[in-house]
Amino acid sequence: MDRAAAVRNETGSWFSLKKPYWQPYWWRLLFRADGSSEWAVMGPGPLHRVPNDALRSSSLAAWARALLEEAPGELDDLCGELLLECYEEPDPAGGTPPVLSARTRLPGPGGSGGGR
């Protein structure tokens, strides 16, 4: 008996064992001020869920790019680097690499924005 048939027999109904087309992700922002070697988590909690609406209409990478494009204008009092990390779990084990990682420069007061 194949695995799908075994699942169907155990549960009394059929469902797919394939990964769903949509998956939730969790994110965090870290900031490293110019002249510092340490990253500090920004925000009250360790990880935040990526909004469902964002993932319905675009990819995780597109959502992350849009978030980082807004950051220099929103955080115009900070000078340094901003790092966005996204995970597939709300509480990843220590050392778990992010599924997506992206950075942008925060130029500080009077600077000009721009991502990389």
QUIPE-V931440 format. One record per run of one state. SS is the DSSP state (@ for helix, = for strand, . for the rest). FROM is the first residue (numbers start at 1). TO is the last residue. If there is no record, write none. Layout:
SS&FROM&TO ; SS&FROM&TO
//
This chain:
.&1&2 ; @&3&11 ; .&12&25 ; =&26&33 ; .&34&39 ; =&40&42 ; .&43&47 ; =&48&49 ; .&50&51 ; @&52&57 ; .&58&59 ; @&60&74 ; .&75&78 ; =&79&87 ; .&88&99 ; =&100&107 ; .&108&114 ; =&115&115 ; .&116&116
//
